[in-house]
């Protein structure tokens, strides 16, 4: 089920993808909320993503981590229109680490074990935040992007049994975004799901705006 809500400020927004077993299918961001579906496990856990938006975002993330300050802006859909100038962006590793700490404090209060940071999930979350910043759209499913299960597999997290994701934008600090997530039942449920074991957080700064992604999973 995909939920949307607004917290704290008019420009701050959140979405949540609740935990699902086995595999996920993308739900269009504009579709009305519907009950999540489960599907058969894929025959291979290395999806053919070459040439897809997910593959492109992974390449853009690598460029940013390599010191590149901006990436090309998306091409306009209208023929003859001018593409917007790219806005410099960067990966905010210190904010990512702070979110992990705050998540585990909340889980400890709820009696859940701490989530272990996972670099594959972090790569997946970062690539998705890059995509949201690149297209200036907060969503779980950018057009042409793989679903969450495929994204984390592509990033190297194999054999997963349960996954979940929270995203947000418009919040200026880890404390602010965590307060907003914890005030939303769907986001809070993901953070306090004692069945989950691993977490990757991706935070991308673009101008004065931050794009936040939490990818949760367990094997």
N, CA, C and O of each residue as an XYZ file, in Angstrom:
876
protein
N       0.849     -1.181      0.000
C       0.000      0.000      0.000
C       0.884      1.229      0.000
O       1.848      1.301      0.762
N       0.571      2.189     -0.839
C       1.329      3.418     -0.938
C       0.555      4.530     -0.267
O      -0.599      4.779     -0.617
N       1.169      5.204      0.692
C       0.524      6.270      1.437
C       1.269      7.562      1.217
O       2.491      7.564      1.063
N       0.546      8.654      1.202
C       1.170      9.961      1.119
C       0.675     10.810      2.275
O      -0.485     10.708      2.675
N       1.552     11.648      2.813
C       1.105     12.570      3.843
C       2.007     13.779      3.853
O       3.089     13.757      3.267
N       1.573     14.827      4.509
C       2.354     16.051      4.649
C       2.536     16.327      6.125
O       1.576     16.281      6.894
N       3.793     16.621      6.536
C       4.087     16.871      7.948
C       4.982     18.103      8.077
O       5.804     18.382      7.204
N       4.816     18.812      9.145
C       5.722     19.845      9.626
C       5.756     21.120      8.786
O       5.716     22.211      9.354
N       5.828     21.028      7.470
C       5.903     22.231      6.649
C       5.209     21.958      5.337
O       5.107     20.812      4.897
N       4.734     23.019      4.717
C       3.966     22.857      3.484
C       4.811     22.246      2.384
O       4.280     21.556      1.513
N       6.131     22.484      2.403
C       7.000     21.976      1.350
C       7.578     20.608      1.681
O       8.301     20.039      0.863
N       7.288     20.080      2.823
C       7.862     18.805      3.235
C       6.866     17.690      2.956
O       5.695     17.787      3.323
N       7.333     16.638      2.312
C       6.450     15.541      1.948
C       7.119     14.210      2.207
O       8.344     14.106      2.262
N       6.279     13.183      2.365
C       6.735     11.838      2.671
C       5.968     10.838      1.828
O       4.828     11.098      1.443
N       6.575      9.704      1.536
C       5.812      8.544      1.098
C       6.406      7.302      1.748
O       7.564      7.286      2.164
N       5.587      6.271      1.822
C       6.018      5.033      2.468
C       5.596      3.847      1.629
O       4.500      3.821      1.069
N       6.477      2.866      1.550
C       6.143      1.585      0.942
C       6.209      0.561      2.055
O       7.277      0.338      2.625
N       5.081     -0.070      2.377
C       5.050     -0.965      3.520
C       5.774     -2.262      3.198
O       5.974     -2.606      2.033
N       6.162     -2.973      4.245
C       6.907     -4.213      4.084
C       6.079     -5.244      3.326
O       4.886     -5.416      3.576
N       6.734     -5.917      2.405
C       6.094     -6.960      1.621
C       6.993     -8.183      1.584
O       8.215     -8.033      1.555
N       6.433     -9.395      1.585
C       7.254    -10.585      1.440
C       7.540    -10.886     -0.020
O       6.798    -10.456     -0.904
N       8.595    -11.612     -0.272
C       8.967    -12.250     -1.536
C       9.345    -11.262     -2.625
O      10.537    -11.154     -2.914
N       8.438    -10.537     -3.252
C       8.793     -9.662     -4.356
C       7.755     -8.564     -4.485
O       6.644     -8.669     -3.965
N       8.138     -7.508     -5.190
C       7.275     -6.344     -5.319
C       7.040     -6.030     -6.777
O       7.864     -6.348     -7.635
N       5.895     -5.395     -7.057
C       5.624     -4.839     -8.363
C       5.453     -3.331     -8.198
O       4.890     -2.868     -7.207
N       5.938     -2.579     -9.166
C       5.829     -1.131     -9.095
C       4.376     -0.699     -9.208
O       3.619     -1.229    -10.021
N       3.995      0.274     -8.379
C       2.684      0.903     -8.454
C       2.885      2.320     -8.946
O       3.678      3.048     -8.349
N       2.207      2.760    -10.012
C       2.396      4.130    -10.495
C       2.174      5.133     -9.374
O       1.258      4.981     -8.565
N       3.018      6.162     -9.330
C       2.948      7.128     -8.237
C       1.613      7.856     -8.214
O       1.197      8.339     -7.160
N       0.926      7.947     -9.362
C      -0.325      8.670     -9.412
C      -1.532      7.778     -9.166
O      -2.661      8.268     -9.145
N      -1.319      6.486     -8.980
C      -2.435      5.569     -8.799
C      -3.015      5.704     -7.400
O      -2.322      6.088     -6.458
N      -4.293      5.382     -7.281
C      -4.916      5.365     -5.965
C      -4.302      4.249     -5.132
O      -3.910      3.222     -5.686
N      -4.207      4.421     -3.810
C      -3.643      3.371     -2.970
C      -4.396      2.058     -3.152
O      -5.621      2.051     -3.273
N      -3.667      0.960     -3.171
C      -4.295     -0.344     -3.285
C      -3.546     -1.336     -2.415
O      -2.414     -1.080     -2.006
N      -4.165     -2.450     -2.137
C      -3.536     -3.465     -1.294
C      -2.299     -4.014     -1.994
O      -2.338     -4.243     -3.203
N      -1.203     -4.230     -1.272
C      -0.010     -4.797     -1.890
C      -0.248     -6.213     -2.378
O      -1.054     -6.956     -1.818
N       0.467     -6.569     -3.431
C       0.356     -7.914     -3.985
C       1.686     -8.636     -3.826
O       2.743     -8.006     -3.798
N       1.629     -9.932     -3.724
C       2.845    -10.728     -3.754
C       2.873    -11.504     -5.057
O       1.829    -11.842     -5.616
N       4.083    -11.784     -5.538
C       4.242    -12.524     -6.785
C       5.300    -13.585     -6.571
O       6.006    -13.580     -5.563
N       5.405    -14.487     -7.515
C       6.387    -15.559     -7.404
C       7.791    -14.983     -7.372
O       8.066    -13.956     -7.992
N       8.677    -15.651     -6.647
C      10.057    -15.206     -6.573
C      10.684    -15.260     -7.951
O      10.374    -16.166     -8.724
N      11.569    -14.308     -8.290
C      12.203    -14.335     -9.606
C      13.080    -15.562     -9.778
O      13.607    -16.104     -8.807
N      13.233    -15.993    -11.021
C      14.048    -17.166    -11.294
C      15.525    -16.880    -11.106
O      16.305    -17.807    -10.884
N      15.932    -15.611    -11.190
C      17.301    -15.223    -10.918
C      17.271    -13.997    -10.043
O      16.353    -13.185    -10.158
N      18.255    -13.835     -9.164
C      18.251    -12.657     -8.323
C      19.199    -11.590     -8.857
O      19.646    -10.729     -8.098
N      19.512    -11.632    -10.144
C      20.241    -10.570    -10.808
C      19.410    -10.096    -11.979
O      19.587    -10.602    -13.088
N      18.498     -9.132    -11.780
C      17.579     -8.720    -12.833
C      18.303     -8.060    -13.996
O      19.330     -7.412    -13.792
N      17.782     -8.213    -15.223
C      18.414     -7.614    -16.400
C      18.094     -6.128    -16.483
O      17.146     -5.734    -17.162
N      18.886     -5.292    -15.789
C      18.579     -3.875    -15.692
C      19.470     -3.009    -16.577
O      19.390     -1.783    -16.502
N      20.309     -3.606    -17.407
C      21.170     -2.822    -18.275
C      20.324     -1.927    -19.169
O      19.361     -2.378    -19.790
N      20.700     -0.644    -19.225
C      19.989      0.291    -20.068
C      18.751      0.894    -19.432
O      18.101      1.743    -20.042
N      18.409      0.478    -18.219
C      17.233      1.022    -17.549
C      17.605      2.261    -16.743
O      18.783      2.577    -16.577
N      16.582      2.962    -16.244
C      16.835      4.130    -15.408
C      17.610      3.746    -14.157
O      18.459      4.511    -13.699
N      17.332      2.574    -13.595
C      18.045      2.129    -12.398
C      19.542      2.031    -12.665
O      20.355      2.438    -11.835
N      19.897      1.495    -13.814
C      21.309      1.387    -14.187
C      21.920      2.772    -14.357
O      23.045      3.016    -13.922
N      21.176      3.682    -14.991
C      21.660      5.044    -15.180
C      21.881      5.744    -13.851
O      22.901      6.406    -13.661
N      20.931      5.604    -12.926
C      21.060      6.270    -11.628
C      22.262      5.737    -10.863
O      22.936      6.488    -10.158
N      22.533      4.443    -10.999
C      23.719      3.862    -10.357
C      24.986      4.509    -10.900
O      25.923      4.780    -10.150
N      25.009      4.755    -12.202
C      26.163      5.411    -12.816
C      26.289      6.857    -12.350
O      27.394      7.341    -12.104
N      25.160      7.545    -12.229
C      25.196      8.929    -11.753
C      25.689      9.001    -10.319
O      26.443      9.907     -9.963
N      25.262      8.040     -9.486
C      25.724      7.993     -8.098
C      27.232      7.801     -8.058
O      27.923      8.458     -7.280
N      27.745      6.908     -8.888
C      29.185      6.664     -8.919
C      29.932      7.936     -9.310
O      31.007      8.217     -8.781
N      29.361      8.706    -10.237
C      29.996      9.957    -10.641
C      30.037     10.951     -9.491
O      31.049     11.620     -9.282
N      28.934     11.052     -8.736
C      28.897     11.974     -7.596
C      29.900     11.567     -6.526
O      30.611     12.406     -5.974
N      29.948     10.268     -6.241
C      30.886      9.783     -5.228
C      32.332      9.947     -5.700
O      33.256     10.012     -4.890
N      32.511     10.013     -7.009
C      33.851     10.207     -7.568
C      34.282     11.663     -7.612
O      35.382     11.970     -8.070
N      33.432     12.556     -7.143
C      33.805     13.961     -7.058
C      33.092     14.871     -8.031
O      33.261     16.088     -7.965
N      32.289     14.311     -8.945
C      31.529     15.152     -9.862
C      30.463     15.904     -9.076
O      29.809     15.320     -8.212
N      30.280     17.177     -9.358
C      29.395     18.026     -8.561
C      27.968     18.084     -9.075
O      27.060     18.436     -8.323
N      27.750     17.748    -10.331
C      26.397     17.760    -10.868
C      26.299     16.756    -11.990
O      27.313     16.322    -12.537
N      25.085     16.386    -12.332
C      24.840     15.448    -13.411
C      23.868     16.105    -14.380
O      23.142     17.021    -13.994
N      23.841     15.652    -15.643
C      22.963     16.315    -16.615
C      21.510     16.292    -16.172
O      21.044     15.297    -15.618
N      20.795     17.378    -16.413
C      19.377     17.440    -16.088
C      18.593     16.547    -17.028
O      19.032     16.314    -18.154
N      17.432     16.033    -16.594
C      16.607     15.198    -17.464
C      16.220     15.961    -18.726
O      15.997     17.171    -18.688
N      16.144     15.253    -19.829
C      15.727     15.875    -21.073
C      14.235     16.175    -21.037
O      13.464     15.362    -20.526
N      13.808     17.315    -21.562
C      12.379     17.647    -21.554
C      11.590     16.707    -22.437
O      12.084     16.233    -23.460
N      10.347     16.440    -22.029
C       9.501     15.534    -22.795
C       8.903     16.214    -24.018
O       8.478     15.542    -24.958
N       8.867     17.560    -24.014
C       8.305     18.295    -25.143
C       9.392     18.590    -26.164
O      10.397     19.212    -25.821
N       9.217     18.160    -27.413
C      10.235     18.422    -28.443
C      10.512     19.915    -28.571
O       9.590     20.730    -28.617
N      11.793     20.258    -28.628
C      12.170     21.651    -28.787
C      12.314     22.413    -27.492
O      12.866     23.513    -27.487
N      11.833     21.858    -26.392
C      11.955     22.541    -25.108
C      13.394     22.475    -24.614
O      14.147     21.579    -24.997
N      13.766     23.406    -23.780
C      15.120     23.465    -23.243
C      15.197     22.731    -21.914
O      14.369     22.948    -21.029
N      16.184     21.870    -21.777
C      16.357     21.150    -20.518
C      16.777     22.125    -19.425
O      17.558     23.039    -19.690
N      16.271     21.951    -18.189
C      16.681     22.837    -17.100
C      18.155     22.654    -16.781
O      18.713     21.572    -16.960
N      18.776     23.721    -16.307
C      20.191     23.632    -15.939
C      20.356     22.678    -14.768
O      19.544     22.692    -13.843
N      21.404     21.841    -14.790
C      21.600     20.929    -13.665
C      21.916     21.684    -12.379
O      22.632     22.685    -12.394
N      21.381     21.198    -11.280
C      21.651     21.791     -9.975
C      22.680     20.923     -9.273
O      22.479     19.712     -9.177
N      23.778     21.490     -8.776
C      24.786     20.677     -8.102
C      24.170     19.855     -6.976
O      23.311     20.341     -6.239
N      24.606     18.626     -6.850
C      24.125     17.766     -5.774
C      25.289     16.996     -5.182
O      26.337     16.846     -5.810
N      25.093     16.514     -3.972
C      26.135     15.748     -3.293
C      25.492     14.739     -2.365
O      24.345     14.904     -1.952
N      26.233     13.695     -2.040
C      25.774     12.673     -1.106
C      26.162     13.086      0.305
O      27.325     13.396      0.563
N      25.196     13.093      1.221
C      25.429     13.556      2.598
C      25.592     12.354      3.529
O      24.651     11.966      4.221
N      26.786     11.771      3.541
C      27.032     10.545      4.315
C      26.837     10.763      5.814
O      26.366      9.867      6.515
N      27.198     11.953      6.309
C      27.043     12.202      7.747
C      25.578     12.194      8.156
O      25.241     11.706      9.234
N      24.701     12.729      7.306
C      23.275     12.704      7.608
C      22.726     11.288      7.538
O      21.861     10.915      8.331
N      23.218     10.505      6.600
C      22.795      9.105      6.490
C      23.111      8.343      7.770
O      22.266      7.623      8.302
N      24.332      8.509      8.254
C      24.742      7.796      9.472
C      23.909      8.236     10.674
O      23.579      7.427     11.541
N      23.577      9.512     10.716
C      22.772     10.017     11.830
C      21.370      9.417     11.818
O      20.817      9.103     12.872
N      20.792      9.258     10.620
C      19.467      8.640     10.520
C      19.506      7.206     11.042
O      18.601      6.788     11.764
N      20.541      6.453     10.684
C      20.660      5.074     11.171
C      20.684      5.057     12.697
O      20.020      4.228     13.320
N      21.441      5.959     13.297
C      21.512      6.038     14.763
C      20.142      6.332     15.360
O      19.738      5.700     16.336
N      19.430      7.289     14.775
C      18.114      7.660     15.308
C      17.110      6.523     15.135
O      16.279      6.297     16.015
N      17.175      5.816     14.031
C      16.289      4.664     13.819
C      16.511      3.623     14.900
O      15.554      3.105     15.475
N      17.756      3.320     15.174
C      18.037      2.275     16.157
C      17.699      2.699     17.585
O      17.392      1.847     18.419
N      17.750      3.984     17.879
C      17.285      4.446     19.186
C      15.785      4.200     19.337
O      15.322      3.738     20.379
N      15.041      4.513     18.289
C      13.597      4.285     18.316
C      13.275      2.808     18.433
O      12.362      2.429     19.166
N      14.016      1.967     17.719
C      13.773      0.532     17.764
C      14.085     -0.033     19.152
O      13.385     -0.919     19.641
N      15.128      0.482     19.771
C      15.475      0.008     21.111
C      14.346      0.297     22.100
O      14.042     -0.531     22.957
N      13.730      1.466     21.981
C      12.616      1.799     22.858
C      11.422      0.877     22.642
O      10.649      0.619     23.564
N      11.281      0.384     21.411
C      10.151     -0.482     21.068
C      10.460     -1.962     21.306
O       9.604     -2.818     21.085
N      11.673     -2.259     21.752
C      12.045     -3.644     22.013
C      12.523     -4.407     20.801
O      12.605     -5.634     20.842
N      12.846     -3.703     19.704
C      13.352     -4.348     18.481
C      14.876     -4.319     18.478
O      15.495     -3.402     19.017
N      15.464     -5.332     17.866
C      16.915     -5.330     17.729
C      17.349     -4.215     16.774
O      16.571     -3.768     15.931
N      18.600     -3.775     16.920
C      19.127     -2.719     16.057
C      19.262     -3.234     14.623
O      19.586     -4.400     14.399
N      19.013     -2.362     13.673
C      19.240     -2.690     12.269
C      20.715     -2.520     11.957
O      21.331     -1.533     12.362
N      21.280     -3.472     11.241
C      22.679     -3.382     10.852
C      22.806     -2.600      9.543
O      22.107     -2.899      8.575
N      23.693     -1.601      9.506
C      23.902     -0.883      8.251
C      24.396     -1.843      7.172
O      25.234     -2.705      7.434
N      23.878     -1.689      5.978
C      24.246     -2.557      4.860
C      24.623     -1.686      3.663
O      23.844     -0.835      3.232
N      25.817     -1.907      3.136
C      26.311     -1.044      2.063
C      25.541     -1.224      0.756
O      25.411     -0.273     -0.016
N      25.030     -2.425      0.496
C      24.237     -2.620     -0.726
C      22.924     -1.854     -0.636
O      22.509     -1.208     -1.599
N      22.272     -1.926      0.520
C      21.041     -1.162      0.705
C      21.323      0.341      0.672
O      20.514      1.123      0.173
N      22.470      0.732      1.206
C      22.843      2.151      1.160
C      23.019      2.614     -0.284
O      22.581      3.705     -0.650
N      23.664      1.777     -1.104
C      23.844      2.120     -2.512
C      22.504      2.247     -3.221
O      22.300      3.160     -4.021
N      21.586      1.319     -2.920
C      20.252      1.370     -3.520
C      19.515      2.642     -3.106
O      18.921      3.323     -3.942
N      19.558      2.958     -1.803
C      18.875      4.144     -1.297
C      19.482      5.417     -1.876
O      18.760      6.349     -2.232
N      20.789      5.453     -1.969
C      21.443      6.634     -2.532
C      21.055      6.831     -3.997
O      20.749      7.949     -4.413
N      21.068      5.757     -4.773
C      20.721      5.870     -6.191
C      19.288      6.377     -6.358
O      19.004      7.175     -7.251
N      18.388      5.909     -5.490
C      17.007      6.365     -5.590
C      16.895      7.838     -5.210
O      16.142      8.581     -5.840
N      17.631      8.266     -4.192
C      17.616      9.681     -3.831
C      18.193     10.542     -4.947
O      17.703     11.644     -5.197
N      19.228     10.049     -5.620
C      19.772     10.755     -6.779
C      18.688     10.918     -7.843
O      18.546     11.985     -8.440
N      17.919      9.837     -8.075
C      16.860      9.901     -9.074
C      15.780     10.899     -8.709
O      15.330     11.669     -9.558
N      15.357     10.892     -7.440
C      14.342     11.851     -7.014
C      14.843     13.284     -7.175
O      14.107     14.163     -7.624
N      16.112     13.510     -6.800
C      16.684     14.848     -6.954
C      16.801     15.218     -8.426
O      16.507     16.348     -8.814
N      17.228     14.268     -9.237
C      17.429     14.514    -10.659
C      16.124     14.921    -11.348
O      16.100     15.826    -12.182
N      15.049     14.236    -10.984
C      13.751     14.509    -11.602
C      12.876     15.427    -10.746
O      11.756     15.770    -11.124
N      13.418     15.822     -9.571
C      12.726     16.734     -8.670
C      11.305     16.237     -8.361
O      10.333     16.992     -8.362
N      11.244     14.954     -8.101
C       9.965     14.298     -7.818
C      10.162     13.316     -6.682
O      11.075     12.492     -6.736
N       9.321     13.382     -5.644
C       9.388     12.412     -4.564
C       8.417     11.273     -4.843
O       7.205     11.480     -4.895
N       8.951     10.080     -5.022
C       8.137      8.920     -5.351
C       8.948      7.659     -5.085
O      10.175      7.706     -4.998
N       8.252      6.531     -4.957
C       8.959      5.249     -4.861
C       9.308      4.706     -6.231
O      10.212      3.879     -6.354
N       8.612      5.151     -7.260
C       8.772      4.565     -8.593
C       8.879      5.653     -9.643
O       7.868      6.150    -10.138
N      10.103      6.021     -9.981
C      10.312      6.943    -11.089
C      10.011      6.220    -12.405
O      10.264      5.019    -12.503
N       9.483      6.907    -13.414
C       9.179      6.255    -14.689
C      10.415      5.564    -15.276
O      11.454      6.192    -15.479
N      10.286      4.280    -15.540
C      11.399      3.513    -16.088
C      12.312      2.896    -15.046
O      13.232      2.151    -15.384
N      12.060      3.205    -13.769
C      12.898      2.660    -12.700
C      12.360      1.309    -12.254
O      11.154      1.069    -12.293
N      13.258      0.430    -11.833
C      12.853     -0.876    -11.314
C      12.159     -0.720     -9.974
O      12.304      0.305     -9.307
N      11.397     -1.746     -9.576
C      10.768     -1.767     -8.268
C      11.799     -1.947     -7.170
O      12.960     -2.250     -7.444
N      11.377     -1.763     -5.936
C      12.297     -1.796     -4.805
C      13.063     -3.109     -4.724
O      14.281     -3.099     -4.547
N      12.375     -4.232     -4.848
C      13.057     -5.514     -4.757
C      14.141     -5.679     -5.803
O      15.224     -6.184     -5.508
N      13.853     -5.254     -7.023
C      14.848     -5.332     -8.093
C      15.984     -4.353     -7.852
O      17.142     -4.652     -8.147
N      15.656     -3.186     -7.319
C      16.700     -2.187     -7.081
C      17.722     -2.667     -6.063
O      18.927     -2.525     -6.270
N      17.235     -3.241     -4.949
C      18.201     -3.656     -3.929
C      18.988     -4.884     -4.387
O      20.144     -5.061     -4.004
N      18.361     -5.731     -5.207
C      19.085     -6.871     -5.755
C      20.183     -6.387     -6.691
O      21.313     -6.871     -6.631
N      19.851     -5.433     -7.556
C      20.819     -4.868     -8.490
C      21.996     -4.246     -7.745
O      23.130     -4.275     -8.222
N      21.712     -3.681     -6.565
C      22.776     -3.058     -5.763
C      23.626     -4.084     -5.024
O      24.664     -3.731     -4.465
N      23.198     -5.367     -5.009
C      24.012     -6.415     -4.403
C      23.430     -7.088     -3.187
O      24.094     -7.924     -2.574
N      22.198     -6.749     -2.814
C      21.564     -7.390     -1.648
C      20.718     -8.550     -2.174
O      19.599     -8.350     -2.646
N      21.264     -9.754     -2.088
C      20.629    -10.940     -2.680
C      19.922    -11.786     -1.618
O      20.246    -11.727     -0.432
N      18.959    -12.564     -2.076
C      18.296    -13.530     -1.212
C      17.371    -12.910     -0.184
O      17.130    -13.505      0.866
N      16.849    -11.728     -0.466
C      15.997    -11.059      0.512
C      14.628    -11.725      0.599
O      14.138    -12.323     -0.359
N      14.024    -11.600      1.794
C      12.686    -12.148      2.031
C      11.664    -11.070      2.351
O      10.460    -11.278      2.197
N      12.147     -9.922      2.794
C      11.223     -8.843      3.169
C      11.926     -7.515      2.923
O      13.099     -7.357      3.262
N      11.212     -6.563      2.334
C      11.800     -5.254      2.068
C      10.770     -4.166      2.357
O       9.567     -4.425      2.339
N      11.237     -2.961      2.619
C      10.361     -1.816      2.843
C      11.157     -0.551      2.549
O      12.388     -0.567      2.533
N      10.444      0.537      2.319
C      11.116      1.792      1.971
C      10.326      2.990      2.477
O       9.098      3.015      2.393
N      11.038      3.983      3.004
C      10.483      5.290      3.317
C      11.240      6.334      2.506
O      12.459      6.237      2.369
N      10.543      7.329      1.967
C      11.209      8.435      1.295
C      10.611      9.752      1.784
O       9.489      9.794      2.289
N      11.381     10.816      1.624
C      10.912     12.136      2.056
C      11.733     13.220      1.385
O      12.831     12.966      0.888
N      11.198     14.418      1.375
C      11.949     15.597      0.964
C      11.364     16.806      1.684
O      10.226     16.771      2.152
N      12.152     17.877      1.766
C      11.677     19.089      2.412
C      12.031     19.207      3.874
O      11.689     20.207      4.505
N      12.710     18.213      4.437
C      13.122     18.247      5.841
C      14.619     18.556      5.916
O      15.417     17.976      5.179
N      14.989     19.464      6.805
C      16.344     19.973      6.801
C      17.340     19.267      7.683
O      18.513     19.642      7.701
N      16.911     18.247      8.425
C      17.832     17.560      9.328
C      17.350     16.135      9.585
O      16.172     15.841      9.386
N      18.244     15.244     10.026
C      17.821     13.893     10.394
C      16.743     13.901     11.472
O      15.795     13.120     11.404
N      16.879     14.775     12.463
C      15.879     14.840     13.531
C      14.507     15.204     12.973
O      13.502     14.611     13.364
N      14.458     16.174     12.061
C      13.178     16.613     11.505
C      12.522     15.521     10.674
O      11.320     15.286     10.800
N      13.287     14.859      9.837
C      12.679     13.829      8.986
C      12.260     12.627      9.816
O      11.242     12.001      9.520
N      13.025     12.292     10.854
C      12.638     11.173     11.711
C      11.374     11.495     12.500
O      10.526     10.622     12.686
N      11.238     12.709     12.957
C      10.017     13.095     13.661
C       8.811     12.951     12.736
O       7.752     12.483     13.154
N       8.977     13.353     11.489
C       7.874     13.251     10.530
C       7.550     11.798     10.232
O       6.377     11.425     10.222
N       8.549     10.976      9.993
C       8.318      9.550      9.728
C       7.635      8.878     10.923
O       6.714      8.082     10.743
N       8.081      9.193     12.131
C       7.504      8.553     13.311
C       6.080      9.038     13.582
O       5.318      8.354     14.266
N       5.712     10.202     13.061
C       4.352     10.708     13.241
C       3.375     10.125     12.227
O       2.168     10.342     12.330
N       3.892      9.387     11.250
C       3.055      8.768     10.214
C       2.976      7.269     10.480
O       4.017      6.615     10.551
N       1.780      6.700     10.631
C       1.667      5.274     10.984
C       2.404      4.335     10.036
O       3.055      3.391     10.484
N       2.310      4.586      8.728
C       2.979      3.692      7.782
C       4.484      3.740      7.886
O       5.140      2.699      7.888
N       5.049      4.947      7.973
C       6.503      5.083      8.106
C       6.988      4.502      9.434
O       8.008      3.815      9.494
N       6.236      4.792     10.492
C       6.591      4.278     11.821
C       6.594      2.749     11.818
O       7.458      2.122     12.430
N       5.620      2.154     11.124
C       5.547      0.686     11.072
C       6.786      0.096     10.419
O       7.282     -0.939     10.863
N       7.291      0.736      9.377
C       8.517      0.247      8.745
C       9.704      0.367      9.693
O      10.482     -0.576      9.838
N       9.846      1.515     10.335
C      10.985      1.753     11.225
C      10.979      0.789     12.410
O      12.034      0.342     12.861
N       9.783      0.470     12.912
C       9.670     -0.376     14.107
C       9.281     -1.822     13.774
O       8.809     -2.547     14.650
N       9.470     -2.244     12.533
C       9.189     -3.630     12.154
C      10.325     -4.513     12.673
O      11.432     -4.493     12.135
N      10.043     -5.280     13.717
C      11.083     -6.092     14.356
C      11.556     -7.242     13.474
O      12.558     -7.884     13.789
N      10.859     -7.511     12.385
C      11.261     -8.594     11.480
C      12.402     -8.178     10.562
O      13.093     -9.036     10.013
N      12.608     -6.890     10.387
C      13.647     -6.407      9.493
C      15.011     -6.452     10.182
O      15.097     -6.370     11.407
N      16.059     -6.581      9.399
C      17.397     -6.777      9.962
C      18.437     -5.773      9.471
O      19.403     -5.493     10.182
N      18.257     -5.229      8.275
C      19.290     -4.386      7.681
C      18.680     -3.070      7.196
O      17.487     -2.991      6.904
N      19.523     -2.044      7.118
C      19.074     -0.716      6.703
C      20.155     -0.031      5.883
O      21.344     -0.111      6.190
N      19.710      0.644      4.830
C      20.579      1.532      4.070
C      19.875      2.865      3.904
O      18.706      2.901      3.520
N      20.558      3.951      4.184
C      19.981      5.284      4.064
C      20.741      6.053      2.992
O      21.971      6.035      2.951
N      19.992      6.727      2.128
C      20.596      7.563      1.100
C      20.065      8.981      1.203
O      18.856      9.199      1.123
N      20.960      9.950      1.379
C      20.572     11.360      1.472
C      21.363     12.141      0.434
O      22.593     12.107      0.413
N      20.646     12.834     -0.413
C      21.275     13.643     -1.455
C      20.876     15.099     -1.246
O      19.693     15.422     -1.135
N      21.881     15.972     -1.193
C      21.653     17.406     -1.080
C      21.697     18.021     -2.474
O      22.644     17.810     -3.231
N      20.657     18.785     -2.799
C      20.562     19.452     -4.103
C      20.174     20.900     -3.833
O      19.022     21.196     -3.516
N      21.139     21.792     -3.961
C      20.878     23.163     -3.549
C      20.579     23.178     -2.061
O      21.365     22.660     -1.267
N      19.448     23.769     -1.671
C      19.067     23.798     -0.254
C      18.025     22.744      0.079
O      17.375     22.831      1.120
N      17.852     21.748     -0.785
C      16.857     20.696     -0.563
C      17.528     19.351     -0.361
O      18.492     19.006     -1.043
N      16.994     18.597      0.596
C      17.501     17.261      0.875
C      16.481     16.222      0.428
O      15.278     16.396      0.620
N      16.973     15.139     -0.171
C      16.137     14.013     -0.608
C      16.549     12.787      0.197
O      17.719     12.403      0.198
N      15.582     12.171      0.885
C      15.853     11.118      1.859
C      15.238      9.794      1.408
O      14.092      9.758      0.962
N      16.004      8.706      1.524
C      15.482      7.361      1.262
C      16.000      6.423      2.339
O      17.189      6.425      2.657
N      15.091      5.611      2.906
C      15.462      4.508      3.795
C      15.056      3.209      3.105
O      13.887      3.037      2.759
N      16.003      2.295      2.900
C      15.709      0.964      2.374
C      15.967     -0.064      3.477
O      17.084     -0.183      3.979
N      14.923     -0.802      3.844
C      14.980     -1.834      4.885
C      14.895     -3.207      4.226
O      14.279     -3.353      3.171
N      15.508     -4.209      4.841
C      15.380     -5.560      4.289
C      15.789     -6.597      5.325
O      16.373     -6.281      6.362
N      15.465     -7.834      5.013
C      15.993     -8.979      5.747
C      16.124    -10.134      4.789
O      15.398    -10.239      3.801
N      17.073    -11.005      5.105
C      17.269    -12.213      4.317
C      16.618    -13.370      5.016
O      16.663    -14.495      4.520
